[in-house]
């Protein structure tokens, strides 16, 4: 059994977080590219071309006044003499079209995927007049190699056509794994039964496995830390909406327990000192931690070693980073800023949250330079919030990751 200690003061080491995903202020879309993609062409306003160190490319073209995403896809199909199939569907209430790319470039066969998406916010046409629909055509492609397909899908899945696409599954995952109808499922080790969509677990696992394949490109890269951050960002984005109802039920249950008992997991003196909102936040964090600590520990040494968060919540199983990510999403759904800390040296992950009170804290800086000192949560050992094992307390061996 590890000897546990309360670490109240840790050497303050500034750790940078990820670079901000790319945003287009003109069109309102954004995307989160893997490491190694660099801007190599385009006018940087309506057209953007990227090339990667893996021999893959991404072309983005924004349009105003196009009739539909389907019409745009048909136009691209003719220009490329594309041989792949296309499919039109609705994504977050807007039309989208996906096209498998297969065309020739000189003597080479090029494969990949294209996504045509109606943008959330109308735009003003260049010549003036009333605002019209904006559309984005995104083409991710490269040499005809099966191992590159995960990169193409990951790139396109990171595209957000507006604020409404933030913290929800990407368009490519929605195409490959339509959400399906509503189902109910019990939440592990609770009396709660939450609503999910019938394909949520399969879709979430697809994203985990795909992003793990992407991350493997960086095993020996000096940019491996950025690749790790993007892996967890992709999972957070995909799973947040899938777990909304589950998080709501859990928060309500834990808040009710706090109201009925007067203090929940927080002693009365601390609850009085923290105030109502801070006490509620710490109670939710403590209850969520207790919940995931009760999961069955499970690892897959031959795969991604990460159980998707829908399955984790329903079946009560997962390793350290699955539990930490589930804990983070529950807190984020409750408007509590949270993140994770991961260590390659320790092969371990723990949660982080912006909470008041005593407990071990992890120092880092966000991308604006603001210093953060968030409380640590150990999700595998049966210990209280803010307690960590002395054997894993060396701060320089941890990487901090937060989520917008």
Residue pairs with C-beta under 8 A, 6 or more apart in sequence:
2 381
2 389
2 390
2 391
3 389
3 390
3 391
4 381
4 383
4 387
4 388
4 389
4 390
5 387
5 388
5 390
5 393
6 358
6 359
6 360
6 386
6 387
7 360
7 361
7 376
7 388
7 393
8 358
8 359
8 360
8 361
10 360
10 361
10 362
10 363
10 393
10 395
11 363
11 395
11 396
12 363
12 371
12 373
13 363
13 364
13 395
13 396
14 363
14 364
14 365
14 371
15 363
15 364
15 365
15 398
15 399
15 400
16 364
16 365
16 367
17 229
17 364
17 365
17 366
17 367
17 400
17 401
17 402
18 226
18 229
18 230
18 233
18 367
18 401
19 226
19 367
20 367
21 30
21 31
21 32
21 33
21 158
22 30
22 31
22 32
22 33
23 29
23 30
24 30
24 62
26 45
26 46
26 62
26 123
27 46
27 62
27 119
27 121
27 123
27 134
27 136
28 119
28 120
28 121
28 123
28 134
28 161
28 162
28 163
29 62
29 117
29 119
29 136
29 159
29 160
29 161
29 162
30 159
30 160
31 60
31 138
31 155
31 158
31 159
31 160
32 158
32 230
32 233
32 234
33 50
33 58
33 155
33 158
34 52
34 151
34 154
34 155
34 214
34 217
34 227
34 230
35 218
35 221
35 223
35 226
35 227
35 230
36 52
36 53
36 54
36 217
36 221
36 223
37 50
37 51
37 52
37 58
37 155
38 50
38 51
38 52
39 48
39 49
39 50
40 49
40 50
40 51
41 47
41 48
41 49
42 48
42 49
42 59
42 60
46 61
46 62
46 63
47 59
47 60
47 61
47 62
48 58
48 59
48 60
48 61
49 57
49 58
49 59
49 60
50 57
50 58
50 59
50 60
51 57
52 58
52 151
54 142
54 148
54 151
54 217
55 142
55 143
55 148
56 112
56 140
56 141
56 142
56 148
56 151
56 152
57 139
57 140
57 141
57 142
58 138
58 139
58 140
58 155
59 137
59 138
59 139
60 136
60 137
60 138
61 136
61 137
62 119
62 134
62 135
62 136
62 137
63 72
63 134
63 135
63 136
63 137
64 123
64 124
64 125
64 126
64 132
64 133
64 134
64 135
65 125
65 132
65 133
66 72
66 133
66 135
68 95
68 118
68 135
69 88
69 94
69 95
69 96
69 97
69 116
69 117
69 118
69 135
70 88
70 95
70 97
70 116
72 97
72 116
72 135
72 137
73 86
73 88
73 97
73 98
73 99
73 114
73 116
73 137
74 86
76 82
76 99
76 114
76 116
76 137
76 139
77 86
77 99
80 101
80 103
81 103
81 104
82 99
82 101
82 102
82 103
83 102
83 103
84 99
84 100
84 101
84 102
84 111
85 99
85 100
86 97
86 98
86 99
86 100
87 97
87 98
87 99
87 175
88 95
88 96
88 97
89 95
89 96
89 97
89 98
89 174
89 175
89 178
90 96
91 117
91 161
91 165
91 171
91 174
91 175
92 161
92 164
92 165
92 168
93 164
94 117
94 118
94 119
94 120
94 161
95 118
96 115
96 116
96 117
96 118
96 171
96 175
97 115
97 116
97 117
98 113
98 114
98 115
98 116
98 171
98 172
98 175
99 113
99 114
99 115
99 116
100 111
100 113
101 110
101 111
101 112
101 113
101 114
101 139
101 141
102 109
102 110
102 111
102 144
103 109
103 110
104 110
108 143
108 144
109 143
109 144
110 141
110 142
110 143
110 144
111 141
111 142
111 143
111 144
111 145
111 148
111 149
112 139
112 140
112 141
112 142
112 148
112 149
112 152
113 139
113 140
113 141
113 149
113 152
113 153
113 156
113 172
114 137
114 138
114 139
114 140
114 141
114 156
115 136
115 137
115 138
115 156
115 159
115 171
115 172
116 135
116 136
116 137
116 138
117 135
117 136
117 138
117 159
117 161
117 171
118 133
118 134
118 135
118 161
119 133
119 134
119 135
119 136
119 161
119 162
120 161
120 162
120 163
120 164
120 165
121 134
121 162
122 131
122 132
122 133
122 134
123 131
123 132
123 133
123 134
124 131
124 132
125 131
125 132
136 159
136 161
138 155
138 156
138 159
140 151
140 152
140 153
140 155
140 156
141 152
142 148
142 151
142 152
147 213
150 210
150 211
150 213
150 214
151 214
151 217
153 172
153 176
153 210
154 210
154 211
154 214
154 234
156 170
156 171
156 172
157 170
157 171
157 172
157 173
157 207
157 234
158 170
158 234
158 237
159 165
159 170
159 171
160 166
161 171
165 171
166 237
166 404
167 236
167 237
167 240
167 241
168 237
168 240
168 241
169 179
169 203
169 207
169 237
169 238
169 241
169 242
170 237
170 238
173 203
173 206
173 207
173 238
176 203
176 206
177 199
177 202
177 203
177 206
178 199
179 197
179 198
179 199
179 200
179 203
180 197
180 198
180 199
181 197
181 198
182 195
182 196
182 197
182 198
183 195
183 196
183 197
183 198
184 193
184 194
184 195
184 196
185 193
185 194
185 196
185 314
186 192
186 193
186 194
186 314
187 193
187 194
187 246
187 249
187 250
187 313
187 314
188 294
188 295
188 313
188 314
188 315
188 316
188 317
189 291
189 294
189 295
189 316
190 250
190 253
190 291
191 253
192 246
192 249
192 250
192 253
193 249
194 245
194 246
194 249
194 313
195 245
196 242
196 245
196 246
196 310
196 314
197 242
200 242
200 310
201 308
201 310
201 311
201 314
203 238
203 242
204 235
204 238
204 239
204 242
204 308
204 309
204 310
204 311
205 307
205 308
205 311
207 234
207 235
207 238
207 239
207 308
208 235
208 304
208 306
208 307
208 308
209 303
209 304
211 230
211 231
211 234
211 235
212 231
212 303
212 304
212 306
214 227
214 230
214 231
215 227
215 228
215 230
215 231
217 227
218 224
218 226
218 227
221 227
224 344
225 399
228 342
228 399
228 401
229 399
229 401
232 321
232 325
232 340
232 342
232 401
232 403
233 401
233 403
235 306
235 308
235 309
235 325
236 325
236 328
236 329
236 332
236 403
239 308
239 309
239 310
239 325
239 329
240 329
240 332
240 333
242 309
242 310
243 309
243 310
243 313
243 326
243 329
243 330
243 333
244 333
246 313
247 329
247 330
247 333
247 334
248 333
250 287
250 288
250 291
250 330
251 284
251 330
251 333
251 334
254 264
254 283
254 284
254 287
254 288
255 280
255 283
255 284
257 264
257 283
257 287
258 264
258 266
258 279
258 280
258 283
262 268
262 271
263 271
263 279
263 283
264 271
264 279
264 283
264 286
264 287
265 283
265 286
265 287
265 290
266 274
266 279
266 282
266 283
266 286
270 279
270 282
270 357
271 279
274 282
274 356
274 357
278 355
278 356
278 357
281 334
281 336
281 355
281 356
282 355
282 356
282 357
282 385
284 330
284 331
284 334
284 336
285 327
285 331
285 336
285 338
285 353
285 355
285 375
285 377
285 385
286 384
286 385
288 327
288 330
288 331
289 327
289 351
289 377
289 379
289 385
292 318
292 323
292 324
292 326
292 327
292 379
293 323
293 379
293 380
293 381
293 382
293 383
294 316
295 312
295 316
295 317
295 318
295 323
296 316
296 317
296 318
297 317
297 318
297 319
297 380
298 307
298 317
298 318
298 319
299 305
299 319
300 307
305 319
305 321
306 318
306 319
306 321
306 322
307 317
307 318
307 319
307 322
308 322
309 322
309 325
309 326
309 329
311 317
311 318
312 318
312 322
312 323
312 326
313 326
318 326
319 380
320 348
320 349
320 350
320 379
320 380
321 340
321 342
321 349
323 379
323 380
324 340
324 349
324 350
324 351
324 377
324 379
325 340
327 338
327 351
327 377
327 379
328 338
328 339
328 340
328 351
328 352
328 353
328 403
331 337
331 338
331 351
331 353
332 338
332 403
336 353
336 354
336 355
337 353
337 354
337 374
337 402
338 351
338 352
338 353
338 354
338 374
338 402
338 403
339 351
339 352
339 353
339 374
339 400
339 401
339 402
339 403
340 349
340 350
340 351
340 352
340 400
340 401
341 349
341 350
341 351
341 352
341 362
341 376
341 398
341 399
341 400
341 401
342 348
342 349
342 398
342 399
342 401
343 349
343 392
343 397
343 398
343 399
344 397
344 399
345 397
346 392
346 397
346 398
348 380
348 392
349 379
350 376
350 377
350 378
350 379
350 388
351 376
351 377
351 379
352 362
352 374
352 375
352 376
352 377
352 400
352 402
353 374
353 375
353 377
354 372
354 374
354 375
355 374
355 375
355 385
357 375
357 386
358 386
359 375
359 376
359 385
359 386
359 387
360 375
360 376
360 386
360 387
360 388
360 393
361 373
361 374
361 375
361 376
362 373
362 374
362 376
362 395
362 398
362 400
363 371
363 372
363 373
363 395
364 371
364 372
364 374
364 400
364 402
365 371
365 372
366 372
366 402
372 400
372 402
375 385
375 386
376 386
376 388
377 385
377 386
378 387
378 388
378 389
381 389
